[in-house]
């Protein structure tokens, strides 16, 4: 019998760009529900969306099947279109350095 997937919900937001922002994470698993959140004084919306996903994955067991729900087209495209691999190859820098 296989384990049920871990269900993750993430969101990030920012007031201004850059400006104060925060993120929230809810993880549902057989062990129960976990919630995580954080904030930064000067950040961007995309950074908070990505940070929410990172926090979620850092708090799930390695090798687990994870279903991640996000309303962020940026996060979904980064994952789906292979941007993460490109960013890692570039030392996590964008075209502007």
C-alpha positions as CSV (number, residue, x, y, z in Angstrom):
1,X,0.0,0.0,0.0
2,X,1.5,3.4,-1.0
3,X,1.5,6.4,1.2
4,X,-1.1,9.2,0.5
5,X,0.5,12.3,-1.1
6,X,1.2,15.3,1.0
7,X,-1.0,18.2,0.0
8,X,0.5,21.7,0.2
9,X,-1.1,25.1,-0.1
10,X,1.1,28.2,-0.5
11,X,0.7,31.9,-1.0
12,X,2.8,35.0,-0.9
13,X,2.0,38.7,-1.1
14,X,3.7,42.0,-1.0
15,X,2.5,45.6,-0.5
16,X,4.5,47.6,-3.1
17,X,7.2,46.0,-5.2
18,X,9.5,46.0,-3.3
19,X,7.8,46.5,0.0
20,X,6.7,44.6,3.1
21,X,5.5,41.1,2.4
22,X,4.8,37.7,3.8
23,X,4.0,34.1,3.0
24,X,1.8,31.3,4.3
25,X,2.0,27.5,4.0
26,X,-0.4,24.8,5.0
27,X,0.7,21.2,4.8
28,X,-1.8,18.4,5.1
29,X,-0.5,14.8,5.6
30,X,-1.3,11.6,7.5
31,X,0.4,13.2,10.5
32,X,-2.0,16.2,10.5
33,X,-1.9,19.8,9.5
34,X,1.1,22.1,9.8
35,X,1.1,25.8,9.2
36,X,4.1,28.1,8.5
37,X,4.3,31.8,7.9
38,X,6.9,34.5,7.7
39,X,7.4,38.1,6.7
40,X,10.1,40.5,5.4
41,X,10.2,44.3,5.5
42,X,11.5,44.7,2.0
43,X,10.8,42.0,-0.6
44,X,8.8,41.2,-3.8
45,X,5.7,39.3,-4.5
46,X,7.5,36.7,-6.5
47,X,10.1,36.2,-3.8
48,X,7.4,35.5,-1.2
49,X,5.6,33.1,-3.5
50,X,8.8,31.2,-4.1
51,X,9.8,31.3,-0.4
52,X,6.4,29.8,0.5
53,X,7.1,26.8,-1.8
54,X,10.7,26.4,-0.4
55,X,9.4,26.4,3.2
56,X,6.8,23.9,2.3
57,X,9.3,21.5,0.6
58,X,11.8,21.9,3.5
59,X,9.1,20.7,5.8
60,X,8.1,17.6,3.9
61,X,10.0,14.3,4.2
62,X,12.5,13.8,1.3
63,X,11.1,11.4,-1.3
64,X,7.5,12.1,-0.5
65,X,4.9,12.7,-3.2
66,X,3.8,16.3,-2.8
67,X,0.9,18.0,-4.5
68,X,1.5,21.7,-4.3
69,X,-1.3,24.2,-4.8
70,X,-0.4,27.8,-5.7
71,X,-2.1,30.7,-7.4
72,X,1.2,32.1,-8.6
73,X,1.7,31.7,-12.4
74,X,5.4,32.7,-11.8
75,X,5.9,29.8,-9.4
76,X,4.0,27.3,-11.6
77,X,6.0,28.3,-14.7
78,X,9.3,28.2,-12.9
79,X,8.6,24.6,-11.9
80,X,6.8,23.5,-15.1
81,X,9.0,25.2,-17.7
82,X,12.3,24.3,-16.2
83,X,13.3,27.8,-15.0
84,X,14.6,26.4,-11.7
85,X,17.2,24.3,-13.5
86,X,18.3,27.3,-15.5
87,X,18.5,29.5,-12.4
88,X,20.6,26.9,-10.6
89,X,23.0,26.6,-13.5
90,X,23.4,30.4,-13.5
91,X,24.2,30.5,-9.8
92,X,20.6,31.8,-9.0
93,X,21.2,35.0,-10.9
94,X,18.9,36.5,-13.5
95,X,19.9,38.0,-16.8
96,X,20.7,41.3,-15.1
97,X,23.1,39.6,-12.7
